[in-house]
Amino acid sequence: MKKSVRLSLIIVAAVAAISTTVAASTFIQSNEKLPELERAARLQNLSVIAVNNKDYALACKSQTEAEKALFRANLRSDDVLGMLDKSSSELCSKAAKVIASK
């Protein structure tokens, strides 16, 4: 009887330790993503401002950097990265056309 109680307590302690470790690891990973997500948001905003000012070269550059920041944040949303890649391609091709027309 005492052995089964002792074994149960050891199992409960082990599960508690593992779950605490997993929770801490998840929290650390989330905190590491935050600066890259903030950077991507700022770059995305810069891209919008650049398009409004018809500065497509700057928009292309900021959109490409935003894409890199989201990739470094290790997003698992392929649709978000896909949309950003498409926007980046469109802006960069528009920038190339504007530069070529000069």
N, CA, C and O atoms as CSV, one atom per row, in Angstrom:
chain,resi,resn,atom,element,x,y,z
A,1,MET,N,N,0.832,-1.195,0.000
A,1,MET,CA,C,0.000,0.000,0.000
A,1,MET,C,C,0.870,1.250,0.000
A,1,MET,O,O,0.633,2.171,-0.782
A,2,LYS,N,N,1.891,1.288,0.886
A,2,LYS,CA,C,2.749,2.459,0.952
A,2,LYS,C,C,3.535,2.637,-0.339
A,2,LYS,O,O,3.792,3.763,-0.765
A,3,LYS,N,N,3.918,1.516,-0.967
A,3,LYS,CA,C,4.663,1.604,-2.217
A,3,LYS,C,C,3.811,2.209,-3.325
A,3,LYS,O,O,4.310,3.000,-4.126
A,4,SER,N,N,2.539,1.851,-3.379
A,4,SER,CA,C,1.661,2.390,-4.423
A,4,SER,C,C,1.389,3.881,-4.193
A,4,SER,O,O,1.279,4.647,-5.150
A,5,VAL,N,N,1.283,4.287,-2.935
A,5,VAL,CA,C,1.104,5.707,-2.626
A,5,VAL,C,C,2.359,6.483,-3.009
A,5,VAL,O,O,2.292,7.556,-3.609
A,6,ARG,N,N,3.499,5.915,-2.647
A,6,ARG,CA,C,4.777,6.555,-2.979
A,6,ARG,C,C,4.942,6.657,-4.503
A,6,ARG,O,O,5.363,7.693,-5.017
A,7,LEU,N,N,4.609,5.579,-5.215
A,7,LEU,CA,C,4.700,5.577,-6.671
A,7,LEU,C,C,3.754,6.612,-7.277
A,7,LEU,O,O,4.116,7.309,-8.225
A,8,SER,N,N,2.558,6.709,-6.735
A,8,SER,CA,C,1.589,7.700,-7.222
A,8,SER,C,C,2.111,9.117,-7.019
A,8,SER,O,O,1.981,9.964,-7.902
A,9,LEU,N,N,2.703,9.371,-5.853
A,9,LEU,CA,C,3.255,10.702,-5.589
A,9,LEU,C,C,4.418,11.026,-6.526
A,9,LEU,O,O,4.558,12.161,-6.983
A,10,ILE,N,N,5.243,10.032,-6.806
A,10,ILE,CA,C,6.360,10.238,-7.733
A,10,ILE,C,C,5.839,10.540,-9.128
A,10,ILE,O,O,6.355,11.427,-9.808
A,11,ILE,N,N,4.821,9.809,-9.557
A,11,ILE,CA,C,4.241,10.038,-10.890
A,11,ILE,C,C,3.620,11.430,-10.964
A,11,ILE,O,O,3.816,12.143,-11.948
A,12,VAL,N,N,2.876,11.819,-9.935
A,12,VAL,CA,C,2.262,13.160,-9.909
A,12,VAL,C,C,3.339,14.237,-9.946
A,12,VAL,O,O,3.197,15.228,-10.662
A,13,ALA,N,N,4.405,14.056,-9.188
A,13,ALA,CA,C,5.498,15.034,-9.171
A,13,ALA,C,C,6.183,15.108,-10.531
A,13,ALA,O,O,6.534,16.193,-10.993
A,14,ALA,N,N,6.373,13.967,-11.168
A,14,ALA,CA,C,7.009,13.944,-12.486
A,14,ALA,C,C,6.141,14.643,-13.526
A,14,ALA,O,O,6.645,15.418,-14.340
A,15,VAL,N,N,4.851,14.372,-13.502
A,15,VAL,CA,C,3.931,15.019,-14.446
A,15,VAL,C,C,3.908,16.526,-14.211
A,15,VAL,O,O,3.897,17.304,-15.165
A,16,ALA,N,N,3.901,16.934,-12.958
A,16,ALA,CA,C,3.912,18.366,-12.640
A,16,ALA,C,C,5.194,19.019,-13.131
A,16,ALA,O,O,5.157,20.125,-13.670
A,17,ALA,N,N,6.318,18.355,-12.952
A,17,ALA,CA,C,7.600,18.910,-13.399
A,17,ALA,C,C,7.649,19.011,-14.918
A,17,ALA,O,O,8.122,20.008,-15.464
A,18,ILE,N,N,7.161,17.980,-15.595
A,18,ILE,CA,C,7.165,17.994,-17.070
A,18,ILE,C,C,6.244,19.081,-17.595
A,18,ILE,O,O,6.617,19.817,-18.509
A,19,SER,N,N,5.048,19.195,-17.034
A,19,SER,CA,C,4.109,20.207,-17.527
A,19,SER,C,C,4.619,21.618,-17.263
A,19,SER,O,O,4.405,22.515,-18.079
A,20,THR,N,N,5.291,21.825,-16.134
A,20,THR,CA,C,5.877,23.133,-15.836
A,20,THR,C,C,6.977,23.460,-16.833
A,20,THR,O,O,7.080,24.592,-17.305
A,21,THR,N,N,7.794,22.470,-17.149
A,21,THR,CA,C,8.873,22.671,-18.115
A,21,THR,C,C,8.316,23.006,-19.498
A,21,THR,O,O,8.815,23.907,-20.172
A,22,VAL,N,N,7.287,22.284,-19.912
A,22,VAL,CA,C,6.669,22.536,-21.215
A,22,VAL,C,C,6.043,23.925,-21.247
A,22,VAL,O,O,6.183,24.637,-22.241
A,23,ALA,N,N,5.364,24.321,-20.194
A,23,ALA,CA,C,4.751,25.647,-20.127
A,23,ALA,C,C,5.809,26.741,-20.176
A,23,ALA,O,O,5.630,27.747,-20.863
A,24,ALA,N,N,6.898,26.556,-19.458
A,24,ALA,CA,C,7.983,27.542,-19.466
A,24,ALA,C,C,8.618,27.640,-20.842
A,24,ALA,O,O,8.929,28.736,-21.308
A,25,SER,N,N,8.811,26.512,-21.488
A,25,SER,CA,C,9.398,26.490,-22.826
A,25,SER,C,C,8.495,27.207,-23.825
A,25,SER,O,O,8.977,27.975,-24.658
A,26,THR,N,N,7.202,26.963,-23.745
A,26,THR,CA,C,6.242,27.624,-24.635
A,26,THR,C,C,6.248,29.133,-24.404
A,26,THR,O,O,6.202,29.912,-25.357
A,27,PHE,N,N,6.304,29.541,-23.139
A,27,PHE,CA,C,6.343,30.966,-22.813
A,27,PHE,C,C,7.597,31.621,-23.376
A,27,PHE,O,O,7.527,32.716,-23.935
A,28,ILE,N,N,8.735,30.965,-23.233
A,28,ILE,CA,C,9.997,31.516,-23.744
A,28,ILE,C,C,9.951,31.633,-25.261
A,28,ILE,O,O,10.379,32.643,-25.819
A,29,GLN,N,N,9.438,30.613,-25.928
A,29,GLN,CA,C,9.335,30.667,-27.389
A,29,GLN,C,C,8.405,31.795,-27.827
A,29,GLN,O,O,8.686,32.478,-28.812
A,30,SER,N,N,7.312,31.996,-27.113
A,30,SER,CA,C,6.376,33.068,-27.453
A,30,SER,C,C,7.033,34.433,-27.275
A,30,SER,O,O,6.848,35.323,-28.105
A,31,ASN,N,N,7.798,34.602,-26.201
A,31,ASN,CA,C,8.483,35.869,-25.966
A,31,ASN,C,C,9.564,36.128,-27.000
A,31,ASN,O,O,9.834,37.284,-27.328
A,32,GLU,N,N,10.185,35.085,-27.519
A,32,GLU,CA,C,11.195,35.257,-28.553
A,32,GLU,C,C,10.569,35.687,-29.875
A,32,GLU,O,O,11.211,36.374,-30.669
A,33,LYS,N,N,9.331,35.291,-30.117
A,33,LYS,CA,C,8.644,35.649,-31.359
A,33,LYS,C,C,8.177,37.098,-31.353
A,33,LYS,O,O,8.082,37.721,-32.410
A,34,LEU,N,N,7.890,37.631,-30.191
A,34,LEU,CA,C,7.285,38.950,-30.079
A,34,LEU,C,C,8.081,40.056,-30.776
A,34,LEU,O,O,7.480,40.822,-31.530
A,35,PRO,N,N,9.402,40.187,-30.571
A,35,PRO,CA,C,10.130,41.265,-31.260
A,35,PRO,C,C,10.061,41.159,-32.780
A,35,PRO,O,O,9.963,42.174,-33.469
A,36,GLU,N,N,10.110,39.944,-33.303
A,36,GLU,CA,C,10.030,39.769,-34.756
A,36,GLU,C,C,8.637,40.120,-35.276
A,36,GLU,O,O,8.501,40.691,-36.358
A,37,LEU,N,N,7.611,39.780,-34.512
A,37,LEU,CA,C,6.250,40.132,-34.924
A,37,LEU,C,C,6.039,41.645,-34.881
A,37,LEU,O,O,5.390,42.212,-35.760
A,38,GLU,N,N,6.591,42.292,-33.858
A,38,GLU,CA,C,6.507,43.752,-33.780
A,38,GLU,C,C,7.251,44.396,-34.951
A,38,GLU,O,O,6.770,45.358,-35.550
A,39,ARG,N,N,8.417,43.859,-35.264
A,39,ARG,CA,C,9.211,44.378,-36.382
A,39,ARG,C,C,8.441,44.219,-37.690
A,39,ARG,O,O,8.421,45.131,-38.516
A,40,ALA,N,N,7.812,43.069,-37.876
A,40,ALA,CA,C,7.033,42.835,-39.091
A,40,ALA,C,C,5.868,43.817,-39.195
A,40,ALA,O,O,5.570,44.313,-40.282
A,41,ALA,N,N,5.214,44.098,-38.080
A,41,ALA,CA,C,4.093,45.047,-38.096
A,41,ALA,C,C,4.566,46.453,-38.459
A,41,ALA,O,O,3.911,47.148,-39.236
A,42,ARG,N,N,5.710,46.875,-37.896
A,42,ARG,CA,C,6.244,48.205,-38.224
A,42,ARG,C,C,6.642,48.283,-39.698
A,42,ARG,O,O,6.385,49.285,-40.366
A,43,LEU,N,N,7.265,47.227,-40.194
A,43,LEU,CA,C,7.670,47.213,-41.603
A,43,LEU,C,C,6.458,47.194,-42.529
A,43,LEU,O,O,6.469,47.816,-43.592
A,44,GLN,N,N,5.432,46.488,-42.127
A,44,GLN,CA,C,4.199,46.449,-42.917
A,44,GLN,C,C,3.585,47.847,-42.983
A,44,GLN,O,O,3.104,48.266,-44.036
A,45,ASN,N,N,3.600,48.564,-41.863
A,45,ASN,CA,C,3.087,49.925,-41.823
A,45,ASN,C,C,3.918,50.846,-42.723
A,45,ASN,O,O,3.373,51.680,-43.446
A,46,LEU,N,N,5.231,50.684,-42.668
A,46,LEU,CA,C,6.111,51.464,-43.540
A,46,LEU,C,C,5.803,51.179,-45.001
A,46,LEU,O,O,5.837,52.086,-45.833
A,47,SER,N,N,5.508,49.955,-45.311
A,47,SER,CA,C,5.168,49.575,-46.678
A,47,SER,C,C,3.898,50.284,-47.150
A,47,SER,O,O,3.835,50.761,-48.284
A,48,VAL,N,N,2.903,50.351,-46.293
A,48,VAL,CA,C,1.646,51.043,-46.640
A,48,VAL,C,C,1.911,52.528,-46.867
A,48,VAL,O,O,1.409,53.113,-47.828
A,49,ILE,N,N,2.693,53.132,-45.991
A,49,ILE,CA,C,3.029,54.556,-46.145
A,49,ILE,C,C,3.780,54.784,-47.448
A,49,ILE,O,O,3.517,55.753,-48.161
A,50,ALA,N,N,4.710,53.896,-47.759
A,50,ALA,CA,C,5.495,54.027,-48.991
A,50,ALA,C,C,4.603,53.914,-50.223
A,50,ALA,O,O,4.792,54.661,-51.183
A,51,VAL,N,N,3.647,53.010,-50.218
A,51,VAL,CA,C,2.723,52.876,-51.361
A,51,VAL,C,C,1.888,54.142,-51.496
A,51,VAL,O,O,1.667,54.621,-52.608
A,52,ASN,N,N,1.423,54.688,-50.376
A,52,ASN,CA,C,0.642,55.932,-50.431
A,52,ASN,C,C,1.457,57.088,-51.003
A,52,ASN,O,O,0.911,57.988,-51.642
A,53,ASN,N,N,2.773,57.056,-50.768
A,53,ASN,CA,C,3.657,58.092,-51.302
A,53,ASN,C,C,4.232,57.716,-52.670
A,53,ASN,O,O,5.079,58.421,-53.219
A,54,LYS,N,N,3.756,56.599,-53.202
A,54,LYS,CA,C,4.197,56.085,-54.509
A,54,LYS,C,C,5.703,55.799,-54.552
A,54,LYS,O,O,6.336,55.928,-55.600
A,55,ASP,N,N,6.256,55.416,-53.429
A,55,ASP,CA,C,7.658,55.010,-53.346
A,55,ASP,C,C,7.685,53.483,-53.316
A,55,ASP,O,O,7.795,52.864,-52.257
A,56,TYR,N,N,7.583,52.898,-54.501
A,56,TYR,CA,C,7.445,51.452,-54.589
A,56,TYR,C,C,8.734,50.712,-54.265
A,56,TYR,O,O,8.687,49.559,-53.837
A,57,ALA,N,N,9.878,51.347,-54.458
A,57,ALA,CA,C,11.143,50.706,-54.099
A,57,ALA,C,C,11.223,50.506,-52.580
A,57,ALA,O,O,11.622,49.443,-52.104
A,58,LEU,N,N,10.839,51.540,-51.832
A,58,LEU,CA,C,10.827,51.425,-50.377
A,58,LEU,C,C,9.772,50.417,-49.925
A,58,LEU,O,O,10.002,49.643,-48.995
A,59,ALA,N,N,8.622,50.432,-50.584
A,59,ALA,CA,C,7.560,49.478,-50.242
A,59,ALA,C,C,8.029,48.047,-50.474
A,59,ALA,O,O,7.759,47.158,-49.667
A,60,CYS,N,N,8.727,47.833,-51.576
A,60,CYS,CA,C,9.263,46.502,-51.882
A,60,CYS,C,C,10.247,46.063,-50.807
A,60,CYS,O,O,10.171,44.943,-50.303
A,61,LYS,N,N,11.165,46.950,-50.463
A,61,LYS,CA,C,12.190,46.629,-49.461
A,61,LYS,C,C,11.557,46.333,-48.092
A,61,LYS,O,O,11.910,45.347,-47.444
A,62,SER,N,N,10.633,47.180,-47.660
A,62,SER,CA,C,10.022,46.982,-46.342
A,62,SER,C,C,9.145,45.728,-46.321
A,62,SER,O,O,9.082,45.033,-45.307
A,63,GLN,N,N,8.479,45.443,-47.420
A,63,GLN,CA,C,7.636,44.246,-47.485
A,63,GLN,C,C,8.502,42.975,-47.444
A,63,GLN,O,O,8.146,41.988,-46.800
A,64,THR,N,N,9.630,43.021,-48.136
A,64,THR,CA,C,10.549,41.883,-48.128
A,64,THR,C,C,11.130,41.660,-46.733
A,64,THR,O,O,11.256,40.522,-46.282
A,65,GLU,N,N,11.481,42.751,-46.054
A,65,GLU,CA,C,12.009,42.635,-44.688
A,65,GLU,C,C,10.930,42.142,-43.720
A,65,GLU,O,O,11.232,41.389,-42.794
A,66,ALA,N,N,9.682,42.557,-43.924
A,66,ALA,CA,C,8.575,42.079,-43.076
A,66,ALA,C,C,8.396,40.573,-43.261
A,66,ALA,O,O,8.131,39.847,-42.303
A,67,GLU,N,N,8.541,40.121,-44.486
A,67,GLU,CA,C,8.436,38.692,-44.778
A,67,GLU,C,C,9.541,37.915,-44.048
A,67,GLU,O,O,9.292,36.851,-43.482
A,68,LYS,N,N,10.754,38.457,-44.070
A,68,LYS,CA,C,11.874,37.804,-43.379
A,68,LYS,C,C,11.634,37.767,-41.870
A,68,LYS,O,O,11.942,36.774,-41.210
A,69,ALA,N,N,11.081,38.855,-41.329
A,69,ALA,CA,C,10.818,38.910,-39.885
A,69,ALA,C,C,9.776,37.866,-39.484
A,69,ALA,O,O,9.924,37.206,-38.456
A,70,LEU,N,N,8.734,37.715,-40.283
A,70,LEU,CA,C,7.724,36.706,-39.973
A,70,LEU,C,C,8.288,35.298,-40.113
A,70,LEU,O,O,7.910,34.397,-39.364
A,71,PHE,N,N,9.181,35.109,-41.061
A,71,PHE,CA,C,9.812,33.804,-41.215
A,71,PHE,C,C,10.678,33.490,-39.997
A,71,PHE,O,O,10.688,32.360,-39.510
A,72,ARG,N,N,11.414,34.509,-39.502
A,72,ARG,CA,C,12.243,34.313,-38.311
A,72,ARG,C,C,11.393,34.068,-37.063
A,72,ARG,O,O,11.840,33.405,-36.127
A,73,ALA,N,N,10.178,34.597,-37.049
A,73,ALA,CA,C,9.275,34.363,-35.911
A,73,ALA,C,C,8.727,32.940,-35.929
A,73,ALA,O,O,8.032,32.520,-35.004
A,74,ASN,N,N,9.044,32.211,-36.979
A,74,ASN,CA,C,8.663,30.805,-37.108
A,74,ASN,C,C,7.146,30.635,-37.076
A,74,ASN,O,O,6.611,29.807,-36.339
A,75,LEU,N,N,6.470,31.437,-37.892
A,75,LEU,CA,C,5.020,31.303,-37.995
A,75,LEU,C,C,4.675,29.993,-38.670
A,75,LEU,O,O,5.373,29.542,-39.578
A,76,ARG,N,N,3.619,29.403,-38.228
A,76,ARG,CA,C,3.179,28.158,-38.846
A,76,ARG,C,C,2.034,28.391,-39.812
A,76,ARG,O,O,1.489,27.440,-40.371
A,77,SER,N,N,1.665,29.641,-40.013
A,77,SER,CA,C,0.550,29.980,-40.895
A,77,SER,C,C,1.075,30.200,-42.308
A,77,SER,O,O,1.562,31.281,-42.640
A,78,ASP,N,N,0.972,29.177,-43.124
A,78,ASP,CA,C,1.454,29.290,-44.500
A,78,ASP,C,C,0.662,30.323,-45.288
A,78,ASP,O,O,1.201,30.950,-46.201
A,79,ASP,N,N,-0.628,30.512,-44.944
A,79,ASP,CA,C,-1.437,31.476,-45.678
A,79,ASP,C,C,-0.938,32.901,-45.460
A,79,ASP,O,O,-0.953,33.711,-46.387
A,80,VAL,N,N,-0.498,33.212,-44.243
A,80,VAL,CA,C,0.015,34.559,-43.953
A,80,VAL,C,C,1.316,34.791,-44.718
A,80,VAL,O,O,1.489,35.827,-45.359
A,81,LEU,N,N,2.219,33.832,-44.648
A,81,LEU,CA,C,3.483,33.961,-45.373
A,81,LEU,C,C,3.243,34.005,-46.875
A,81,LEU,O,O,3.931,34.731,-47.593
A,82,GLY,N,N,2.276,33.235,-47.355
A,82,GLY,CA,C,1.943,33.241,-48.780
A,82,GLY,C,C,1.409,34.591,-49.241
A,82,GLY,O,O,1.787,35.094,-50.299
A,83,MET,N,N,0.522,35.172,-48.427
A,83,MET,CA,C,-0.022,36.493,-48.776
A,83,MET,C,C,1.074,37.541,-48.781
A,83,MET,O,O,1.117,38.393,-49.668
A,84,LEU,N,N,1.949,37.484,-47.811
A,84,LEU,CA,C,3.037,38.446,-47.723
A,84,LEU,C,C,3.995,38.288,-48.895
A,84,LEU,O,O,4.479,39.281,-49.439
A,85,ASP,N,N,4.271,37.053,-49.285
A,85,ASP,CA,C,5.143,36.791,-50.428
A,85,ASP,C,C,4.517,37.331,-51.712
A,85,ASP,O,O,5.212,37.914,-52.544
A,86,LYS,N,N,3.212,37.138,-51.874
A,86,LYS,CA,C,2.512,37.634,-53.060
A,86,LYS,C,C,2.547,39.160,-53.095
A,86,LYS,O,O,2.814,39.754,-54.140
A,87,SER,N,N,2.277,39.793,-51.953
A,87,SER,CA,C,2.314,41.255,-51.885
A,87,SER,C,C,3.709,41.776,-52.187
A,87,SER,O,O,3.873,42.771,-52.893
A,88,SER,N,N,4.707,41.100,-51.649
A,88,SER,CA,C,6.089,41.500,-51.876
A,88,SER,C,C,6.432,41.400,-53.353
A,88,SER,O,O,7.061,42.302,-53.907
A,89,SER,N,N,6.027,40.319,-53.992
A,89,SER,CA,C,6.293,40.138,-55.422
A,89,SER,C,C,5.620,41.230,-56.258
A,89,SER,O,O,6.221,41.775,-57.184
A,90,GLU,N,N,4.376,41.538,-55.920
A,90,GLU,CA,C,3.652,42.572,-56.665
A,90,GLU,C,C,4.302,43.942,-56.496
A,90,GLU,O,O,4.469,44.682,-57.466
A,91,LEU,N,N,4.664,44.273,-55.265
A,91,LEU,CA,C,5.297,45.572,-55.023
A,91,LEU,C,C,6.653,45.668,-55.701
A,91,LEU,O,O,6.992,46.709,-56.263
A,92,CYS,N,N,7.425,44.604,-55.656
A,92,CYS,CA,C,8.754,44.630,-56.264
A,92,CYS,C,C,8.670,44.701,-57.782
A,92,CYS,O,O,9.498,45.354,-58.418
A,93,SER,N,N,7.677,44.035,-58.369
A,93,SER,CA,C,7.527,44.133,-59.829
A,93,SER,C,C,7.058,45.534,-60.223
A,93,SER,O,O,7.467,46.059,-61.259
A,94,LYS,N,N,6.206,46.136,-59.402
A,94,LYS,CA,C,5.764,47.506,-59.672
A,94,LYS,C,C,6.937,48.475,-59.524
A,94,LYS,O,O,7.081,49.412,-60.310
A,95,ALA,N,N,7.770,48.242,-58.513
A,95,ALA,CA,C,8.966,49.089,-58.330
A,95,ALA,C,C,9.899,48.958,-59.511
A,95,ALA,O,O,10.475,49.950,-59.959
A,96,ALA,N,N,10.059,47.743,-60.028
A,96,ALA,CA,C,10.938,47.531,-61.184
A,96,ALA,C,C,10.385,48.249,-62.412
A,96,ALA,O,O,11.154,48.803,-63.198
A,97,LYS,N,N,9.066,48.246,-62.590
A,97,LYS,CA,C,8.456,48.942,-63.730
A,97,LYS,C,C,8.657,50.454,-63.603
A,97,LYS,O,O,8.954,51.125,-64.591
A,98,VAL,N,N,8.497,50.983,-62.405
A,98,VAL,CA,C,8.674,52.424,-62.200
A,98,VAL,C,C,10.123,52.816,-62.458
A,98,VAL,O,O,10.389,53.840,-63.087
A,99,ILE,N,N,11.053,52.011,-61.979
A,99,ILE,CA,C,12.476,52.305,-62.182
A,99,ILE,C,C,12.818,52.200,-63.660
A,99,ILE,O,O,13.588,53.013,-64.171
A,100,ALA,N,N,12.258,51.213,-64.358
A,100,ALA,CA,C,12.549,51.020,-65.782
A,100,ALA,C,C,11.984,52.153,-66.633
A,100,ALA,O,O,12.535,52.483,-67.683
A,101,SER,N,N,10.876,52.749,-66.173
A,101,SER,CA,C,10.261,53.822,-66.957
A,101,SER,C,C,10.978,55.154,-66.810
A,101,SER,O,O,10.695,56.091,-67.556
A,102,LYS,N,N,11.897,55.254,-65.867
A,102,LYS,CA,C,12.616,56.511,-65.637
A,102,LYS,C,C,13.749,56.680,-66.597
A,102,LYS,O,O,14.460,57.684,-66.543
